[in-house]
Amino acid sequence: MSDQPRIPVICGPTGSGKTSIAVSLASTFPIEVISADSRQIIRRLDIGTAKPSAEEQQAVRFHLLDLIEPGERYSAYQFIGDADTAISDIVSRKRMPVIVGGTGLYLRALVDGVIEIESDNPEVRERLQKEMDKVGPETMHRRLAEIDPAEAQAIHPNNRIRVLRALEIHELSHETKSKLMTSGAYKKSRYEFDLYCLLPDRAELYTAIERRVDTMISAGLAAEVERLVRKGLGPALRKANVIGYDEFLDYLDDKCTLDQAVSMIKQNTRRYAKRQMTWFRHQLVCTFFEQAGQLREMIEKDLKAQEEGR
């Protein structure tokens, strides 16, 4: 393997079967998985985040799981550093890194780099989000154009996330994002990546999501949330804002019935998956696959080529 291999990335919406593909590849290739999932980095949140099972973790080693406590901040900037460290470690042991996950912010950070500023204020982010909801993305984009014309020109007005982030960066740092891009605040992975995105038929994906939520309930998601609340982690869980936990917190607070909580988890997960599918289509340069088998074949070719190049 060369010192700078191109790293395959298996991405796609929640419930699409990304982890299963990686586990199946481990039976043929000496791979290790680097998780790109913003929920699975949170300790104690196991069932509701669909972390790899004990059997899956026996089949293949996973990196970047259980990094932070509920409610703690973890940025895309940190993810780049942690992912690069994991890749270097895997490559040094003559094994093959594969990125697996659906958190678009992390994946885009790997491919395009990201700006990090030391100061952070959730209240600023929340206020800007409320302003966006009130006046609309075009108005906020015009505001950005007055502050940072170069960045505004590079962002579509409907790209709410990037517009808000650029405005937030300016408000917190008093510098424009375009200027910071040329400074030490900008970080990009030293590796190159090939992104393969699994986008199943939407009806099939939604059916898989329903089954997965039912499996989570059977596995004891309610008991997991209750246990965390008993440990005094209820407020931290609210701050983490993870689907599956918020709804059960509402149930424990008598804001809904158990059946309503389960129904909302399914609905919110479907909506999240829909947003992910839209994001992947428009925000990343990927090779898209509808069938998991087709994607697996492509990754196999990549890994075989790496083996032959060692």
N, C-alpha and C positions, 0 to 999 in steps of 0.2 A: 504494500500500500504506500502511496506517495505521502509526503509530509503534509500536503494540503489537499486532501480528498474533497470532492464535492459531496456534500452531505444530503442524502435523501430526506425529504420531509413528507410525512403522511398527515394531511390535514383534512378538515371537513367538519360538518355540524355534529353536535352531541348526538349520541345514539346511532351513529352511522356504521360503527364497527371498526374503527381505526385500531384500537388496541388488539382486537382479534387478529388483524392482519399481521401486526408486529409479532405477536406470540407465535403465529404459524411460521413466520420467516425464521424465527429462532431455532426451529427444528432442522434448518438447512444451513444457516449462516451464523457465524459467531458475532451476532449483533448485541448491542446494548441500547436501550431506549432512553432518550432524553425527553421528559414530559414537557409539553408546552401548553399546560392547562392551569389557568389562574385559580381554579378551585382546588385542584389536587395538591397545590403547594401548602394548603392550610392543614395543620395538624388537627387531629381529633375528628375532622369531618371526613368520614370514610365511606359510609353507605350512600349518603346523599350526593356525593361527588363522583360515585362510580370509580373509586380508586381500583387499580389492578388487584385482583384477588391474591390470596397467598399462593394458590396454584400458578397463577400467571407470573407472579414474581419469582417463583421457583424456576419457571421455564426461561425467563429472560430478566436480566437485571435492569431496573428502572432507576433513573436519576431525576433529581429535582422534585421529589415528592416530600411533603411534610417539612417545609422550610420555615414556616412562620406560624404564629398563634392566631386564632380567630381575631379579626379586627385590626391586625397589624398591617402596615403598608408594605407593599412589594411592587417595585416599578419595573417597567420594561427595560430600563437602563440596567437595573440589577440583573434581570434575566439574561441579558446579553453576556455579562461577565460570568455568571454562573454556568450558562450553556457552553461558552467557550472553554471554561475550565474543565467541564465534564467531557467535552469533545477531545481536548488535548489528552486527558487521562485515558480515555478509551483507545484513542489512536496509539498512545505510547505502549499500550499492552497488546498491540497488534489485533485489536478487535474493531468492529465496525459500528460507528454511531448512526442512529436513525432518530430523527425528531418526530414525535407523535403528539398531536394536540389540535385543539380547535380555538385557542385564544388568539384571535387575529392580531391584536396589539403586539403580542410577543413575537409572532411570526413576521410581521412587518418590520419590527425592530431589528430582527436578525438580518433581514434582507436589505433594508433601506437605512438602518441606523436609527438612533433616537437621541433626542436632547433631554438632558436631565438637569434640573436646577435644584440647589440645596434647599431652598425654602419651599414649603408646601402648606397650603391652607385649604382644607376641604370646603370651608365656607365660601371662598372665592369661586371654587368650581361649582358649588351648588347655586350660587347667585347667578353666575353666567348661564348655567343650564336653565334656570327659571326665566331669565331674560330671553334666551333662545326660544323657549316654549311660548313666550308671550308675543314676541315681535317677529319671530320667524328666522330661518337661516339666511335669507338674502340680506336682511337688515344687518345681521351680525357680520356677514361677509363684507358688507360695505364698510362697517366699522373697522374691520381688520385691514381693508384696503387703504384706509387713511393712516393706519399705524405702521403697517408693514406691507407696502405694495408688492414687493417681490414674492412674499409668501402667499398673499392673496391671489396673485396671478397663477400660482402653482396649485391652488386648491379649488375644486368645484364648489360653488356656493351651497350645494346640498350635502356636502361632506361635513356634517355637524361636528363629528369628533375632532377632525383636524382643525376646523375653524375655532372651536372652543379651546382646544389645547394651545393654539397660537396666541389667542387672547389671554389665556391664563398665564402663559409664559411671560408675556409682556407685562401683565399687571404685577406679577410676583417678582420679576427680575429687573423690570424697567429697561429691558433690552428686547429688541425684536428677535423673533425666531430665526430669521434669515441671517442676522449678524452672529447669533450664537452657533449657527451651523458651522461657522469657520473657527470656532473656539474649542477649548478643551472640554466644553460641556457636551460635545457631540461624540457619540460612541457608535461604532459599527463592528460587527463580528469580523474577525480576520479570516473566516472561512466563507466558502461559496456554497449555495444550496440549490437543490432541484426540488420544486414544490409539486406534489401530486395530491390533488384534492378529490375526495370521494363525495359525490353529490348524488345520493340515491333518489329514486322516484319519491316525490314528496309524500304520497299516500303510504308507501311502504315505510318511509322513515317515521311518519307519525304513528303507524302501527307498532313499529319497533320501540318508539318512545313510550307508548302506553304500556307495553310489556315490561320495559325496563323499570318504570315507576312501580308497577305491580310487584316486581321482584324486589325492589328496594323496600317496599312496605312489608313484604313477607320476611325480608332479612332483618327487620327491626329498626327501621328508620325512626319511628316514633320514640322507641326506647332510647335510641342514640341521642335524640334532641332532648328528651327528658333528663338524661344523665348529664348532659352538658349544662342544662339549666340548673340542676341541683349543685353543680360545681361553681355556680355563680357566673357562668359565661353567657347568659342570656343577652345582655347588652352588647357583648363582643360579637355574638352571632348576628344580631341586628345590623351591626356595623359592617360585617362581612358581606351581607346582602347576597346570600347564595340561595338559588332556587331549591326548594325542598325543606330548607330550614326556616325561612321566613314564614312559610305557610303553616308549618307545624307550631311555630311560636304563636301565630294567631290562634290556632286551635287551643293551645295551652292557656292563652289569655282569654278564652271563651269568646273570641271574635267570630268563630265559625265552627261548624260541626266537623267531625273527623272526615265524613264523606266529602264535605265541601273542601277541606284542606287537600285531600287527595286529588279531587277534580281540578283544583287550582294549580297544583304541582304539574299535572299533565298539560293543562292549558298553557301555563307559563313556560314550560319546557318546549312545547311546540312552537310558541312564539319566538323563543330564543333561537331555536334551530332555524326558523324561517329567516330571522335577522342574520344569522351566521351565513346561510346559503347566499343571501343577497350580498353580503360583505365580501365573501370569497370570490364571487363572480366579478365584482367591480373594483376591489381594492388590492388584489395580489395577482401577479402573473403566475398562473398555475396551469398544469396539464390536468384536465378534468376527466373523471371516470364516473359512470353511473353504477357499474358493477364492481364489487370488491375484488373479484377474481382477476379482472383486467388490471386493476391497480397493482395487485400483488405481483402479477407477471412483470410489470414494468420495473418494480422495485427489485425483483429478482435479477433482472438484466443489469441493473445498476450495481448491485452487490457482487454479481459474478464478474463484472468488468473490474471492480475494485480488487477482487481476489487475484485475478489474472495479472493485475498491474503491480502486485506486491514485489 
